[in-house]
Amino acid sequence: MDIRHLEYFSEVAKHLSFTKAAATLHVSQPSISKAIKSIEEELGVPLFYRSSRQLELTDAGKAVLINAKNVLETFNNLTSELNDIMKLKKGEIRIGIPPIIGASFFSKLISQYKESYPSVEITLSEVGTKMIKQGVEEGSLDIGLICNLPIHGDSFELIKLLKDPLLLIVHKDNPLVNKPLLDLSELKSESFILYRKDFSIYDRIIEECAKSNFYPNIVCESSQKDLMVELVEAKIGVALLPSKICQQLNNPEIKAIPLHESKINLELGMIWKKNRYLPFTVREFIAVAEQFLLLQS
């Protein structure tokens, strides 16, 4: 049985149309019909109910489809692995990152990886955690950095990269600026520049404020850390940013103040799809990340 015949069959089963399958695969419809007939003759069973109104899979066709998908996936994995061997150290890694963190958290990791694999192209896409999970699930992203840990379900592999406490950033003219340490309850009367509601850290901040018996006065929501900093500089309000971002702020108008016994942290993890073949370049990136974490701990 030709592997191409299984590909043709799977595409017809997907669209329930010889015409659409032929257009998708860029082959003639008679070639597809001939391939399907060849499979049916070899197996001795019809794969489709053919009528003028609708093409349908037979019970045998449904059973063949399940196994055909497994065979095609195995074949594609083999092809990818052989391609890795032939094109060692070349390729592309597609990584999704939340816009609130940007590349600042793993720029050193990328730099270290590029030293070993300078020919590998790394493509970064700034999207929210929900879109990152979807991209990794569907295959448009190889790796995703997500903030809302732990991750539930068994679709992904996960390594934890970071647990970074959030600090309060205030303008130098804010009366709080002279305090070396703050309790969250001291922020009841402050205006907050907060993350958008679709960020998991938004919920954590609201929860901790509620434990301190107040709901924050939110004057702006954003996904961009640069905008949040600019709004604090403009005296619009205060904001909570990860300490590693605060360490990179070189702004004399703003001061970062730690929170006393705070439980608000940015938890960052790296995910990839479980049970999917990972190209050599991606496997090496994960290995470098794990080694990088050991050296940082």
C-alpha positions in Angstrom: 0.0 0.0 0.0 1.5 3.3 -1.1 1.8 6.0 1.6 0.5 8.5 -0.9 -2.7 6.5 -1.2 -3.3 6.8 2.5 -2.7 10.5 2.3 -5.2 10.8 -0.5 -7.7 8.7 1.4 -7.3 10.8 4.6 -7.8 14.0 2.7 -11.0 12.7 1.0 -12.3 11.6 4.4 -11.5 15.0 5.8 -13.5 16.9 3.2 -15.9 14.1 2.2 -15.2 15.3 -1.3 -12.9 14.0 -4.1 -13.0 17.4 -5.7 -11.9 19.3 -2.6 -9.2 16.7 -1.8 -7.8 17.0 -5.3 -7.7 20.8 -5.0 -6.0 20.6 -1.6 -3.4 18.0 -2.7 -2.9 19.6 -6.2 -3.4 16.3 -8.0 -6.1 15.2 -10.4 -9.4 13.8 -9.2 -9.0 10.6 -11.3 -5.6 10.0 -9.5 -7.3 10.2 -6.2 -10.2 8.0 -7.2 -7.8 5.4 -8.6 -5.8 5.5 -5.3 -9.0 5.0 -3.2 -10.1 2.1 -5.4 -6.7 0.5 -5.1 -7.0 0.6 -1.3 -10.5 -0.9 -1.4 -9.4 -3.7 -3.7 -6.4 -4.5 -1.5 -8.4 -4.5 1.8 -11.5 -6.1 0.2 -13.9 -3.5 1.7 -15.6 -0.3 0.5 -14.3 2.8 2.3 -17.1 5.2 1.3 -20.8 5.2 0.6 -21.0 6.9 -2.8 -24.2 8.7 -3.7 -25.2 11.7 -5.8 -25.9 13.7 -2.6 -23.2 12.9 0.0 -20.0 11.0 0.4 -19.8 9.1 3.7 -17.3 6.8 5.4 -18.3 3.2 5.9 -17.6 1.6 9.2 -14.5 0.0 7.6 -13.6 3.4 6.2 -13.7 4.9 9.7 -11.4 2.1 11.1 -9.0 2.6 8.2 -9.0 6.4 8.8 -7.9 6.0 12.4 -5.0 3.8 11.5 -4.1 5.8 8.4 -3.7 8.9 10.6 -1.3 7.0 12.9 0.7 5.7 9.9 0.9 9.2 8.3 2.0 10.7 11.6 4.7 8.1 12.1 5.9 8.6 8.5 6.0 12.4 9.0 7.9 12.0 12.2 10.4 9.8 10.4 10.7 12.3 7.6 11.3 15.1 10.0 13.9 13.1 12.0 15.8 12.2 8.8 15.7 15.9 7.7 17.2 16.8 11.1 20.1 14.4 10.5 20.7 15.7 7.0 20.4 19.4 8.1 22.0 19.3 11.5 22.0 22.6 13.4 19.8 24.3 10.8 16.1 25.1 11.1 13.6 27.4 12.9 12.1 27.6 16.4 8.8 29.4 16.8 8.2 30.7 20.3 5.2 32.4 21.7 5.7 34.9 24.5 3.3 37.0 26.6 3.6 40.7 25.7 3.9 41.8 29.3 7.3 40.1 29.7 8.8 40.4 26.2 12.2 38.8 25.7 13.8 40.2 28.8 13.4 37.0 30.8 15.1 34.7 28.4 17.4 36.9 26.3 20.5 35.3 27.9 19.0 31.9 27.2 18.5 32.8 23.5 22.0 34.3 23.3 23.5 31.1 24.8 21.6 28.9 22.4 22.6 31.0 19.4 26.3 30.6 20.3 25.9 26.9 19.7 23.4 27.1 16.8 24.0 30.4 14.9 22.2 29.1 11.8 18.9 28.4 13.7 16.3 31.1 13.2 14.3 32.0 16.3 10.9 33.6 15.6 9.2 35.3 18.6 5.4 36.0 18.6 4.0 38.3 21.2 0.5 36.9 22.0 -1.5 36.2 25.2 -1.3 32.9 27.1 -4.5 31.6 25.6 -3.3 32.1 22.1 0.1 30.6 23.0 -1.5 27.4 24.3 -3.6 27.2 21.1 -0.6 27.8 18.9 1.4 25.0 20.6 -1.6 22.7 20.5 -2.2 23.3 16.7 1.5 23.3 15.8 1.9 26.9 14.7 4.3 27.4 17.7 7.0 25.0 18.8 7.4 26.3 22.3 5.3 28.7 24.4 6.1 30.8 27.5 3.0 31.0 29.7 2.3 32.8 33.0 -0.6 31.0 34.5 0.9 28.0 36.3 0.1 25.2 37.0 -1.2 24.1 33.7 -4.0 21.6 33.7 -4.6 18.6 31.4 -2.1 16.3 29.7 -1.7 18.0 26.3 1.6 19.7 27.2 5.0 19.1 28.6 6.1 21.8 31.1 9.2 23.1 32.7 9.1 26.0 35.3 11.4 28.8 34.4 10.8 31.5 36.9 8.9 32.6 40.0 9.4 36.4 40.3 7.8 38.6 42.9 6.0 41.7 41.8 7.1 45.1 43.1 5.2 48.3 43.3 6.4 51.1 41.0 5.5 54.7 42.0 6.4 58.2 40.9 9.1 59.9 43.0 6.5 62.5 44.1 4.2 59.8 45.6 4.2 59.9 49.4 4.9 56.1 49.4 8.3 56.6 47.8 10.1 57.0 51.2 9.0 53.6 52.5 11.4 50.7 52.1 8.7 48.1 52.4 4.9 48.3 51.9 1.9 46.3 53.0 -0.7 45.7 50.2 -3.3 47.3 52.5 -1.5 50.6 52.3 -2.5 50.9 48.6 -6.2 51.2 49.3 -6.4 54.8 48.2 -4.0 54.4 45.2 -5.0 54.4 41.5 -3.9 51.2 39.8 -2.5 50.7 36.3 -3.2 47.0 36.0 -2.8 44.1 33.6 -5.7 43.2 31.4 -8.4 40.8 32.6 -7.2 38.1 30.3 -3.9 37.9 32.2 -3.8 35.4 35.0 -1.8 37.8 37.2 -4.8 40.1 37.1 -6.8 37.6 39.1 -4.0 37.1 41.6 -3.7 40.8 42.3 -7.5 41.1 42.8 -7.4 38.1 45.2 -4.6 39.5 47.3 -6.3 42.9 47.5 -9.5 41.3 48.6 -7.6 39.5 51.4 -6.4 43.0 52.5 -10.1 44.1 52.5 -10.2 46.4 49.5 -10.8 46.3 45.7 -8.2 48.2 43.7 -9.2 51.5 42.0 -8.2 50.5 38.4 -7.8 53.5 36.1 -6.2 51.7 33.2 -5.6 48.1 32.0 -2.7 47.2 29.7 -0.7 44.3 28.3 2.4 46.4 27.6 4.9 47.0 30.4 6.3 50.1 28.7 2.9 51.8 28.6 2.4 50.9 32.3 5.7 52.5 33.2 4.9 55.6 31.1 1.6 56.0 32.9 3.3 55.8 36.3 5.8 58.4 35.1 2.8 60.6 34.1 1.5 60.3 37.7 -1.7 58.5 36.5 -1.3 55.8 39.2 0.9 53.0 40.5 1.6 49.6 39.0 2.9 46.2 39.9 5.7 44.8 37.8 8.0 41.7 38.1 11.2 42.5 40.0 13.4 41.5 37.0 11.7 44.1 34.9 12.0 46.7 37.7 15.7 46.0 37.9 16.0 47.1 34.2 14.2 50.4 34.7 16.6 53.2 34.4 14.2 56.0 35.2 14.9 58.6 37.9 11.2 59.5 38.0 10.2 56.1 39.3 11.0 53.9 42.3 10.3 50.2 42.8 9.2 49.2 46.3 8.9 45.6 47.5 5.7 44.4 49.2 5.8 42.8 52.7 5.1 39.0 52.7 3.6 39.3 49.2 2.2 36.2 47.5 1.9 37.9 44.1 4.4 36.5 41.8 4.9 36.1 38.0 5.2 32.4 37.5 6.7 31.7 34.1 6.8 28.2 32.4 7.8 26.8 29.0 5.5 24.4 27.3 5.6 22.2 24.2 3.1 19.7 22.8 3.2 16.2 24.4 3.6 13.2 22.1 4.5 15.3 19.0 7.9 14.9 17.3 10.2 17.7 18.1 12.8 18.8 15.6 16.4 18.6 16.7 16.6 22.4 17.0 13.6 22.5 19.4 14.9 19.5 21.5 18.2 21.3 21.9 16.6 24.5 22.9 14.7 22.7 25.6 17.9 21.0 26.8 19.8 24.3 26.8 16.9 25.9 28.8 17.0 23.1 31.4 20.8 23.4 31.8 20.4 27.2 32.0 18.0 26.8 34.9 20.4 24.6 36.8 23.1 27.1 36.5 20.8 29.9 37.7 19.5 28.0 40.7 
